[in-house]
Amino acid sequence: MNTINNDIKKNLNMPIIVIEGYLAFTVFLYAFGPWEWKTNNPILTYMMLFAFQVALALGYKTGIRKKSINLISIDYIEAERKKYSRTIFSNKFLQILLILNLIFIMLNIVRTLDLASFSLSSILNQVTIGLTNPAAQYKLSQIVVTKFGGSILSYANVLLAPLLWLAIPLSIYRFKELSIVFKSISVITIFLEIARWVATGTNKGFFDIVIIVLAVIFVKKLTPFQSRKKRLYSKSIRKNNIKITIVALIFLFICVWFFSNAIGDRVQMNWTNLEISTGNTQINFDSILMRLCPSYLKATLIYVSSYLTQGYYALSLATLVEWTPMFGVGNSMFLMDNLSSIFNTDLYQFTYQTKLIQYGWDSFVNWHSFYIWVANDVSIIGVVFVMYILGRFLANVVYDATIIGDNIAVGIFCLLAVLFLYMPANNQLLSYPTTFMAFWVLTGIWAFKKKIRLRFK
């Protein structure tokens, strides 16, 4: 029984270990990677980066310790899973979500690719061009034209985002429960969504799908529901772990290749173009990591490092300017765009992003990191407290997703996975209308259902 309890607690600590390891790696990449960032106030900058990660870990450990203190057996876990009296996410409801999501993905493909109608041959043609000439497709996607569906489809995407977002994570999470028809719909939906982003030469959407798939696999691996059978099926579990590792490595390889192909084509493999776009920062081909990196991966290292580290340089620049409180609005482009329009004023003028333009850091070209977006509201020092709260929040989500099997928590965990992956670059989660709505509405439902003890299965 103690062995089971220890295994469960180890599992519950895995998410923060992975996240902290990833964030620490990006800081290491910033300090020793190929880019010669001229860090302003280096001692303060690195101290803040260290404090952010410590606060996140402390918040998580405090939250998970409080949650897991009573985990004593699988019987207790099963009792926890049965605590809620009514089932909301029935298979029938999930089926409706999958159909609705498929319809909207088809509509959005027509809209994004500017097609006359939904045509598989046209989509495949666009995907082929997106793979062979991603720069041209990316530029084409940025041209403002009359979009299919107009504002009606845009509003529908935003308002239905909480439901539409859940469709893919839950179809993967409960894949075995689905009939062959809805398994097929789930797979088709995923491939169509990937095709939409590949066809426009855009990294974000493709990465989001990969993050969702890996996040759901991670949740299922951490779920202790089969712990009773661990010893009986140890060989089977080892084989399963090997399969999952292979799948994860394949996804990672595809992501790195797609990213390098897309970004390399945009800058035409011209290092000068890339240096200019990062505030004339030089690439150090003699850096430690560049010397250790195989020649065929050097370009990839340069591209990946640019995306994962330039936000930390922005943080160092932010230490040079004064903070203007934005009272909860400054963390989200979505909020600022809409409120600026409503009140007929420019809220961006108060942000760190705008203030850093004077140092050659373009607010619409360069990354600023999640920390700077949050700092618009709470100051750079205040980010430490936000990271602690975020850690506590993550601990509650992980517990409910793995121990309780709460479907809403699984969806929120996938959203948080997106947030943490992009954390060195920007506030990806709250800057876009669909993920903004999905996060806050799902979080509200998740918090509310705890009060009325509903089970979201």
N, C-alpha and C positions, 0 to 999 in steps of 0.2 A: 504493500500500500504506500509506504514511504517512497519507494522507487517510482511509482506512478505519479505521486505528488511532485517529486523532484523533476521528473520528465516534463510534466505540465508547466511547471514554473520556468523551466529552461525554455520551453517553447514560447511562453509569454514574453520572455526577454529578447527573443530573436529579432522582432521588428526593429527595436531601438538599436540593437547591435548593428544590423544591416544599414540603417539610416545614418547612424553616427559614423560608421566606417566609410560610407559613400561621401558624406560631407567632409570628413577628415581628408579623404583622398583628393577632393577638389581643392582644398586649401594647400595640400602638398603640391598639387599640380600648379597652383598659382605661384608658389614660392620657387619651385625647382623645374618647372616645365619650360617649353620653348619660348615663351613670351617674356620679354624683359620689361615687366611692369614697373614703372617708377612710383612705387608706393608712397603716398603722402602720409605723414605721421605714422610710420610703420609700427612703432610700439603700440600705439593706441589701436590701430587697425587690427593687428593680430590679437591683441588682448580682447577686443570686442568679438572677433570671430570665435575665439576660445570660450568666451563667456556665453555666447549664443548657444553653442553646442552643449556646454555644461548645463545650462538652464533647461534645455530640451531634455537631456538625459535625466536630470534631477526630477523634472516634472513627471516624466514617464515612470521612473522607478517608484516615485511616491505614489502615483496613481495605481500602478499595477500591484504594488505591495498591499495597498488597501483592499484592492479587489480580490486578490488571490489568497488572502490570509486564511480563508475558510475552505480552500480546495483540499479535500482530504481523500477523496475517492472518486472513481468513475460513477458510482451510485449518486453521489452528490451532484456531479455534473449533469447526469440525466435528469435529476430532480429540478435543477436550474433550467434545463431546456423545456421542461413541462410546466414551468411556473406561470406562463401566460395562458389565459383561459380561452382565447379565441384566435383562430388562424386567419390572417389577412391575405398573405400572399399564397393563395391556392394555385395549383397547376393551371387551372382555367384562367385565372387572372394573369399569370405569367404568359400564357399563350396569347392573350389579347395584347399584352405589351409587345410581344415579339412581332405580331402582325402589324400593329401600329408603327413600331419602329422601322420595320421593313418598308412600309409605305413612305414614311418620311425620308428615309435614306434614298429611296428611288427618286423622290421629288427633289431632294437636295443635290443629287448627282446631276440631274437635268439642269438645275440652277447653277451649280458650281462650274460645270463644264460647258455651259451655254449651248446645250443641245436643243434640237427642235423637238425631240421626244426621247423617251427612254429606249435606247437601242444598245444592245450588247456589243454589236460590231463597232459602233462609234466609241463606246466606252473602252473597248480593248485597243482601239487605234490610239486613243488619247493616253492610255496607260503606257503603250509602247513608246510614244513620243516622250512621255514623262520620264521613262527609264533611260532613253537614249539622249534626250536633250532637255533635262530638267530645268535649266536656266530659262530657256525660251518659254516653257509652259508656266514657270513661276511668274515671269514678266507679264505673260498674257492674262494670268489669273488676277493680276493687280490692276488691270485696266477696268475702270468703272463703266459698266454698261447697264442697260435695262435688264434687271435680273428676272428670271422666271419666277412667278408667284408673288413678286413685289413685296410690299411691306406686310401683307397678310401672312405669307409663309414665314417671314422673319419673326413676326409676333408669335405665330403658332409654335415655332421652334423654341422660342424663349419660354413661353408659358407652359409648354408641355415638357420642358427640359428635365424636370425631376423624374418623370415617368420614363421618358425616352432614354435617359442616361442609364437607368437601372436595367434595361432590357438585355444588353450585352453581358454585363457582369453576372447577372442572375442566371442567364441562359448557360453560361459556362459553369457557374457554381452548382447548378441543379441539372446539369446536362444528362445525367443518367436517368433522371425522372421523366425526361421528355420523350414523347413518341418519336418515331423515325421522321415523321413529317416536320415536327418542330425542331428536331435536331438539325435537319437539313436547312430549315429557315434560319436557325442560329448561325450555321456555318456560312450560308450565302450572305447573310447580313454583314458578318465580319469581313468577308472578302470584298463585298461591295464598298464598305466604308474605307477599307485599305485602298481599293482602286481609286476612289474619289480623291484621296490625298496624293497618291503616287502620280495620278494624271495631271496634277497641278504643280508637281515638283516641290511639294511642301513637306517638311519634316514632321511638323507638330502632330497632325492627325494620325500619321502612321505610328509615331512613337506612342501616342495615347493608347492606341489599340494594343500595342505590345505590352505597355505598362499594365493595362487592365487584365490581360490574359495572365501575365506573370503574378500580379497581385492576388488574383483569385486562386491560382495554384498555390501560392504561398499560404493563404488563409486555410485552404484545405489541408495542407501539410501540417499546419499548426493545430488543427482541430484534434483533440484527444479522444474522439468518440470511439475509436477502435483500439484504445490502449489495452483493453483486456486481452486482445488477440495478438499483442505485439510479439510475445515470445513464440507463439505457435506459428506465426506467419513471418518470422524474421527474414527468411530468404526472399519471400515475396515482396516484403517491404524494401529490402535492399535493391531488388530488381526495379521496383517502382521508383526508388530514389535515383537510380542510374538513368532511367527513362526521362524523368523530370529534369535532371541535370543536362542531359543531351538536348532536350527541347529548349531549355533556357539558353544554352550555348548557341544553338542554331538561331534563335531569335536575336541574341546579342550580335552574332556575326552579320545577320541580315540588316540590323539597325545600323551598325557601324558602316557597312558597305553602302547602304542607301544614303546615309548622312554624308559620307565622303563624296559620293558620286554627285549628289545634289549641290552641296556647297562648293565642291571643286569646279563644277561646271559654271556656277554663278560667277566665281572670281577668275575663271579661265586658268586655273592653276598658277595664277600670277600672285606671288607673295607680296609684291608692292601694293596691289589692290587691297589685299587683306590687311596689310599694315596701316594703310590710309584709313580704312573703315574702323580701325580700333584706336583712333586718336594718334596715328603715326607711331604706334608702339612697335619696336623692332623685334624681329624673331632671332633668337640666339640658337644658331645651329650647333653650337658647341656646349649647350647646356647638358646637365647630367642625364636627363631622360632622353634627349635627342641622341646622345652618344650611345646609350644602351638600346635604343629602339632600332629594330631592323629597318633597312632602307625602304622596303616596300610599305612600311607602316608610318614613315615619318610624316607624310602629308596628312594622314588620318589623325595623328597625334596633334599636329598643328591646328587642324580644324576643330577637333574635339576640345582641345585646351582653350581655344578662343571662346567657345560657347560657355564652357564650364568655369572660366576664371575671370572674365572681364567684369562681371558684377562685383567682384571683390575690389577691383581697382576703383570702381565707382564708389564703393563704400569708403575708400581712403580719400577720395575727392570730397565726399560728403562731410568729412571732418573739418573741411575748410570753410563751410558756409553755415549761416545761422538757420535755425529751425523755425518754421512757421506752423503752428498747430492747425491741423485740418479736421479734427474732431470726428474721426471715423470714416471720412470720405476719401482721403488720400491714398488708401491702399488699393483702390480699384479704378481702373480706367473706365469700366462700365458705369460706375457710379458718377465719376467726374464728368464723363461725356453727357450723361442725361441731366444731371443737376446743373451743369453749365448752360445747357440748352434751356432748361426750365427757368432759371433765374437770369438768363442773358448776361452771363459773366464768365470770365476765363478762370476756372479754378486751378488750372495747371500752373499758373504763374506762381503759386505758393509752394509748389512741390520741389523736392530735391532735384528731380529729373530736369526741370526747367533751369534751376539755379546752376546746374553743372554744365550747361551749354557754354558758359563763359570760359570753361577750361577745355573746350573742344570735345566735350562728351555729348553727342547728339541724343536728344531725348527720344527720337523716333527711329534711331538706327542701332544704338548701343544698349547692352543689357545693364541693369542696375541692381539686380538681386532682389529676392523677396524681402530682405532686411530693410533696404532703402524704401521700398513701397510701404511697409508697415511703419517705418520711421517717420513718414510724412504725418502720421497721426500721433505718434507717441514719443518721438525723438529717437536718436540712435541708442541712448541709454535705455529708454523704455522698451526697446525690442527685447531686451533680456527678460523682462516680465512676460511679454507676449509669448516668447519661446517656452517659458515654463508652463504657461496655461495651455499652449499647444501640445506640450508633452503629456499633460494630464488628460487632455481631450483624446489624444491618440491612444493612451492606455485604456480608457473606457471603451473606445471603438474596437480595439483589438480584443478585449475581453468579451464583448458582446458578439463579435463576429466569430470568434473561435470557440468559446465556451458555451455561449447561449445559442449560437447558430442563427443570430438575428440577420435577416436578409437586408434590412435597411443599413445595418452596421457594415455589412459586406460592401454595399455600394459606396458608403462614406469612406471606407478604407481605401477603395480604388481611387476615389477623388483625392484623398490625402497622399496616396502614392504619386499621383501626378504633381501635387504641390511640392513634395520633397525632391522629386527628380529635377524639377525646374528651379528649385530654391536658389541655387547659385546665380541663376539668370534673371528671373522675374517672378512676379506673383501671378503665375499662370492660372491658378484656380479661380481667383476672384476678378480677374481683369476681363474675362470673356463672359458675355451674357448667359450663355447656356450653362457653363460650369458654375457661374455665380449663383444662378437660380437653383440649380441642382443641389449645390452644397448647402445653401441656407434653408431651403424648403425641406430637404431630407433630414438635415440636422434638427430642424424644428419638430418634424414628425417623430423622429427617433427619441427626442427628449420628452415629447408629450406622451408617447405611448408608454413610457416608463411610469408615468403617473397613473395611467388607467389600466396598466398591466395587460396590454395586448401582445400577442405573439406574432411577429412578422416572419412567418416561415414561408 
